[in-house]
Amino acid sequence: MIGVVCEMFNIHPQTLRLYEREGFLHPKRVGGARLYSQEDLERIRTILSLTKDLGVNRAGVDIILRMKHRMETLNREMDEMMDYLERDIRNKFQKRMRQLFEEE
């Protein structure tokens, strides 16, 4: 909940509300209370690091978060492609080995 998260990160509730308005966070709502997931907490940690430690403004944070999301998506797609290629190569190899043994 917002109070617990604010205490965790030593920030004001308005800060989290601002991040939500800016579209940086999308906490779930249960009856009007905001519930933050582990992913939300990591995102808050990233935002605070960018703004407090590195001095990045909100527009910069938005760009960085979008780039980070795109990189994660591309990495996931690349992993899926590598899995597919590995399965395909393994299947072709096994098929070729069966053919070779059948020829003997």
Residue frames as a rotation matrix with the C-alpha (Angstrom) as fourth column:
MET 1
0.575 0.818 0.000 0.00
0.818 -0.575 0.000 0.00
0.000 0.000 -1.000 0.00
ILE 2
0.523 -0.352 0.776 1.06
0.278 -0.790 -0.546 3.58
0.806 0.501 -0.316 -0.56
GLY 3
0.810 -0.193 0.554 1.98
-0.563 -0.522 0.641 4.29
0.166 -0.831 -0.531 3.08
VAL 4
0.728 -0.545 0.416 4.19
0.179 0.736 0.652 1.23
-0.662 -0.400 0.633 3.33
VAL 5
0.473 -0.546 0.691 5.91
0.863 0.129 -0.489 1.96
0.178 0.828 0.532 0.01
CYS 6
0.660 -0.199 0.724 6.51
-0.089 -0.978 -0.188 5.59
0.746 0.059 -0.664 1.00
GLU 7
0.809 -0.359 0.465 8.07
-0.507 -0.027 0.862 4.44
-0.297 -0.933 -0.203 4.24
MET 8
0.684 -0.550 0.479 10.22
0.571 0.812 0.118 1.88
-0.455 0.193 0.870 2.42
PHE 9
0.149 -0.608 0.779 11.68
0.919 -0.206 -0.337 4.50
0.365 0.766 0.528 0.10
ASN 10
-0.259 -0.205 -0.944 11.43
0.736 -0.675 -0.055 7.49
-0.626 -0.709 0.326 2.45
ILE 11
-0.932 0.047 0.360 9.31
0.247 -0.644 0.724 9.49
0.266 0.763 0.589 0.00
HIS 12
-0.666 0.737 -0.112 6.08
-0.463 -0.527 -0.713 11.48
-0.585 -0.423 0.692 0.18
PRO 13
-0.179 0.690 0.701 2.82
0.486 0.682 -0.547 9.89
-0.855 0.243 -0.457 -1.03
GLN 14
0.655 0.418 -0.630 2.47
-0.251 -0.666 -0.702 12.74
-0.713 0.618 -0.331 -3.55
THR 15
-0.336 -0.853 -0.400 5.66
-0.796 0.030 0.605 11.50
-0.504 0.522 -0.688 -5.20
LEU 16
-0.791 0.085 0.605 4.05
0.228 0.960 0.164 8.14
-0.567 0.268 -0.779 -5.91
ARG 17
0.297 0.955 0.010 0.86
0.460 -0.134 -0.878 9.80
-0.837 0.265 -0.479 -7.08
LEU 18
0.348 -0.273 -0.897 2.92
-0.669 -0.743 -0.033 11.97
-0.657 0.612 -0.441 -9.43
TYR 19
-0.746 -0.664 0.046 4.73
-0.477 0.582 0.659 8.92
-0.465 0.469 -0.751 -10.82
GLU 20
-0.406 0.695 0.593 1.33
0.586 0.696 -0.414 7.34
-0.701 0.179 -0.690 -11.42
ARG 21
0.579 0.630 -0.518 -0.01
0.057 -0.665 -0.744 10.47
-0.813 0.401 -0.421 -13.18
GLU 22
-0.002 -0.699 -0.715 3.13
-0.842 -0.385 0.378 10.57
-0.540 0.603 -0.588 -15.33
GLY 23
0.775 0.387 -0.500 2.43
-0.605 0.683 -0.409 6.96
0.183 0.619 0.764 -16.34
PHE 24
-0.271 -0.958 -0.094 5.57
-0.821 0.281 -0.496 5.57
0.502 -0.057 -0.863 -14.72
LEU 25
-0.964 0.000 0.265 3.58
-0.179 0.736 -0.653 3.31
-0.195 -0.677 -0.709 -12.39
HIS 26
-0.247 0.922 -0.297 0.35
-0.649 0.070 0.758 1.39
0.720 0.380 0.581 -12.71
PRO 27
-0.940 -0.109 0.322 -0.43
-0.327 0.554 -0.765 -0.04
-0.095 -0.825 -0.557 -9.27
LYS 28
-0.521 0.809 -0.270 -3.46
0.485 0.542 0.686 -2.26
0.702 0.227 -0.675 -8.91
ARG 29
-0.660 0.401 0.635 -6.39
-0.668 -0.700 -0.252 -0.80
0.344 -0.590 0.731 -7.09
VAL 30
-0.538 0.545 -0.643 -8.47
0.597 0.785 0.166 -2.69
0.595 -0.295 -0.748 -4.61
GLY 31
0.340 0.820 -0.459 -11.37
0.933 -0.232 0.276 -0.65
0.120 -0.522 -0.844 -3.39
GLY 32
0.929 0.002 0.371 -9.48
0.011 -1.000 -0.022 2.63
0.371 0.025 -0.928 -3.79
ALA 33
0.601 -0.784 0.155 -6.26
-0.290 -0.034 0.956 1.46
-0.744 -0.620 -0.248 -2.17
ARG 34
0.538 -0.537 -0.650 -3.18
-0.762 0.019 -0.647 1.22
0.359 0.844 -0.399 -4.34
LEU 35
0.764 -0.347 0.544 -1.37
-0.063 0.799 0.598 -2.10
-0.642 -0.491 0.589 -4.23
TYR 36
0.397 -0.734 -0.551 2.20
-0.917 -0.345 -0.201 -2.15
-0.043 0.585 -0.810 -5.50
SER 37
0.991 -0.093 -0.094 3.72
0.072 0.977 -0.202 -5.29
0.110 0.193 0.975 -6.99
GLN 38
0.379 -0.925 -0.016 7.36
0.490 0.186 0.851 -6.34
-0.785 -0.330 0.524 -6.79
GLU 39
-0.088 -0.353 0.932 7.75
0.988 -0.153 0.035 -5.03
0.130 0.923 0.362 -10.34
ASP 40
0.726 0.408 0.554 6.33
0.330 -0.913 0.240 -1.67
0.604 0.009 -0.797 -9.22
LEU 41
0.882 -0.425 -0.203 8.83
0.097 -0.259 0.961 -1.56
-0.461 -0.867 -0.187 -6.36
GLU 42
-0.008 -0.911 0.413 11.73
0.822 0.230 0.522 -2.23
-0.570 0.344 0.746 -8.73
ARG 43
0.120 0.144 0.982 10.43
0.832 -0.555 -0.020 0.49
0.542 0.819 -0.186 -11.04
ILE 44
0.968 0.222 0.118 10.20
0.110 -0.796 0.596 2.95
0.227 -0.563 -0.795 -8.13
ARG 45
0.519 -0.847 -0.112 13.75
0.380 0.111 0.918 2.06
-0.766 -0.519 0.380 -7.13
THR 46
-0.167 -0.561 0.811 14.90
0.979 0.001 0.202 2.73
-0.115 0.828 0.549 -10.71
ILE 47
0.484 0.445 0.753 13.03
0.566 -0.816 0.118 6.04
0.667 0.369 -0.647 -10.91
LEU 48
0.985 -0.111 -0.129 14.45
0.048 -0.544 0.838 7.23
-0.163 -0.832 -0.531 -7.60
SER 49
0.191 -0.971 0.146 17.96
0.646 0.236 0.726 6.23
-0.739 -0.044 0.672 -8.63
LEU 50
-0.101 -0.188 0.977 17.62
0.955 -0.295 0.042 8.11
0.280 0.937 0.209 -11.91
THR 51
0.601 0.451 0.660 16.17
0.336 -0.892 0.304 11.24
0.725 0.039 -0.687 -10.34
LYS 52
0.985 -0.165 0.050 18.03
-0.113 -0.397 0.911 11.44
-0.130 -0.903 -0.409 -7.03
ASP 53
0.405 -0.891 0.205 21.37
0.393 0.372 0.841 9.83
-0.826 -0.260 0.501 -7.82
LEU 54
-0.347 -0.573 0.743 21.79
0.883 0.068 0.465 10.85
-0.317 0.817 0.482 -11.46
GLY 55
-0.529 0.147 -0.835 19.73
0.023 -0.982 -0.188 14.05
-0.848 -0.118 0.517 -11.62
VAL 56
-0.903 0.264 0.339 17.57
0.392 0.186 0.901 12.88
0.175 0.947 -0.271 -14.52
ASN 57
-0.698 0.716 -0.034 14.37
-0.660 -0.661 -0.357 14.89
-0.278 -0.227 0.933 -15.03
ARG 58
-0.050 0.777 0.628 10.93
-0.247 0.600 -0.761 13.28
-0.968 -0.193 0.162 -15.52
ALA 59
0.714 0.271 -0.645 11.12
-0.669 -0.006 -0.743 13.53
-0.205 0.963 0.177 -19.31
GLY 60
-0.229 -0.892 -0.390 14.44
-0.898 0.348 -0.269 11.71
0.376 0.288 -0.881 -19.19
VAL 61
-0.621 0.091 0.779 13.02
-0.483 0.738 -0.472 9.10
-0.617 -0.669 -0.414 -16.84
ASP 62
0.475 0.879 0.041 10.19
-0.437 0.277 -0.856 8.50
-0.764 0.389 0.516 -19.30
ILE 63
0.507 -0.362 -0.782 12.62
-0.814 0.096 -0.572 7.98
0.282 0.927 -0.246 -22.18
ILE 64
-0.576 -0.810 0.114 14.87
-0.792 0.518 -0.323 5.69
0.203 -0.276 -0.939 -20.13
LEU 65
-0.361 0.512 0.780 11.96
-0.425 0.654 -0.626 3.58
-0.830 -0.558 -0.019 -18.85
ARG 66
0.715 0.628 -0.308 10.60
-0.531 0.201 -0.823 3.19
-0.455 0.752 0.477 -22.38
MET 67
0.172 -0.749 -0.640 14.03
-0.853 0.211 -0.477 2.18
0.493 0.628 -0.602 -23.69
LYS 68
-0.694 -0.414 0.589 14.47
-0.690 0.618 -0.378 -0.26
-0.207 -0.668 -0.715 -20.80
HIS 69
0.149 0.847 0.511 11.07
-0.400 0.524 -0.752 -1.82
-0.904 -0.092 0.416 -21.56
ARG 70
0.757 0.109 -0.644 11.93
-0.653 0.115 -0.748 -2.09
-0.007 0.987 0.158 -25.26
MET 71
-0.270 -0.935 -0.231 15.29
-0.874 0.339 -0.349 -3.72
0.405 0.108 -0.908 -24.46
GLU 72
-0.558 0.134 0.819 13.60
-0.534 0.698 -0.477 -6.24
-0.636 -0.703 -0.318 -22.15
THR 73
0.573 0.819 0.037 11.07
-0.425 0.335 -0.841 -7.04
-0.701 0.466 0.540 -24.89
LEU 74
0.524 -0.454 -0.721 13.82
-0.776 0.093 -0.623 -7.49
0.350 0.886 -0.303 -27.48
ASN 75
-0.578 -0.760 0.298 15.82
-0.813 0.501 -0.297 -9.71
0.076 -0.414 -0.907 -25.09
ARG 76
-0.163 0.618 0.769 12.75
-0.410 0.666 -0.623 -11.87
-0.897 -0.417 0.145 -24.46
GLU 77
0.809 0.465 -0.360 12.10
-0.487 0.187 -0.853 -12.15
-0.329 0.866 0.377 -28.21
MET 78
0.101 -0.867 -0.488 15.75
-0.888 0.142 -0.436 -13.02
0.448 0.478 -0.756 -28.82
ASP 79
-0.626 -0.285 0.726 15.64
-0.668 0.675 -0.311 -15.73
-0.401 -0.680 -0.614 -26.13
GLU 80
0.337 0.838 0.429 12.52
-0.328 0.532 -0.781 -17.20
-0.882 0.123 0.454 -27.71
MET 81
0.751 -0.120 -0.650 14.20
-0.651 0.034 -0.759 -17.19
0.114 0.992 -0.053 -31.14
MET 82
-0.342 -0.939 -0.024 17.31
-0.898 0.334 -0.286 -18.87
0.277 -0.076 -0.958 -29.73
ASP 83
-0.359 0.307 0.881 15.16
-0.481 0.749 -0.456 -21.54
-0.800 -0.588 -0.122 -28.08
TYR 84
0.730 0.679 -0.077 13.37
-0.369 0.297 -0.881 -22.13
-0.575 0.672 0.467 -31.37
LEU 85
0.454 -0.632 -0.628 16.65
-0.802 0.016 -0.597 -22.36
0.388 0.775 -0.500 -33.30
GLU 86
-0.557 -0.678 0.480 18.18
-0.823 0.527 -0.211 -24.73
-0.109 -0.513 -0.852 -30.76
ARG 87
0.019 0.655 0.755 15.13
-0.303 0.724 -0.620 -27.00
-0.953 -0.217 0.212 -30.94
ASP 88
0.843 0.322 -0.430 15.13
-0.472 0.060 -0.880 -26.85
-0.258 0.945 0.202 -34.74
ILE 89
0.056 -0.916 -0.397 18.84
-0.909 0.118 -0.399 -27.68
0.412 0.383 -0.826 -35.01
ARG 90
-0.571 -0.227 0.789 18.51
-0.660 0.698 -0.278 -30.49
-0.487 -0.680 -0.548 -32.45
ASN 91
0.397 0.816 0.420 15.54
-0.282 0.544 -0.791 -31.95
-0.874 0.196 0.446 -34.34
LYS 92
0.768 -0.170 -0.618 17.39
-0.626 0.005 -0.780 -31.79
0.135 0.985 -0.102 -37.67
PHE 93
-0.314 -0.947 0.063 20.46
-0.926 0.291 -0.242 -33.37
0.211 -0.134 -0.968 -36.10
GLN 94
-0.372 0.249 0.894 18.41
-0.464 0.784 -0.412 -36.19
-0.804 -0.568 -0.177 -34.58
LYS 95
0.737 0.674 -0.045 16.61
-0.333 0.304 -0.893 -36.76
-0.588 0.673 0.449 -37.87
ARG 96
0.460 -0.652 -0.603 19.91
-0.804 -0.018 -0.594 -36.87
0.377 0.758 -0.532 -39.76
MET 97
-0.547 -0.666 0.507 21.39
-0.823 0.539 -0.180 -39.32
-0.154 -0.516 -0.843 -37.23
ARG 98
0.106 0.675 0.730 18.36
-0.312 0.720 -0.620 -41.62
-0.944 -0.162 0.287 -37.63
GLN 99
0.866 0.195 -0.461 18.79
-0.479 0.055 -0.876 -41.46
-0.145 0.979 0.141 -41.39
LEU 100
-0.006 -0.965 -0.263 22.48
-0.937 0.097 -0.335 -42.32
0.349 0.244 -0.905 -41.13
PHE 101
-0.584 -0.192 0.789 21.79
-0.613 0.741 -0.274 -45.31
-0.532 -0.644 -0.550 -38.86
GLU 102
0.446 0.832 0.330 19.00
-0.286 0.483 -0.828 -46.52
-0.848 0.275 0.454 -41.11
GLU 103
0.637 -0.267 -0.723 21.32
-0.763 -0.079 -0.642 -46.44
0.114 0.960 -0.254 -44.12
GLU 104
-0.385 -0.903 0.189 23.75
-0.922 0.385 -0.040 -48.85
-0.037 -0.190 -0.981 -42.49
